């Protein structure tokens, strides 16, 4: 997936690492996001270029969508 930062036109990449199903929490999607500039005092230049592991519930991920460009249809 590719996101675009409207202010700088930098392409931000998002990758699905794993999808898990939990009885209590439902689907949890593990993603990484790259080509960022996020303040982080623990790295050498003070900015992280990527977030390597973000576990997020399917419900929260769905609520974060502001514009849906395309919906993939899967056949089961």
Order of alpha helices (4+ residues) and beta strands (2+ residues): beta-beta-beta-beta-alpha
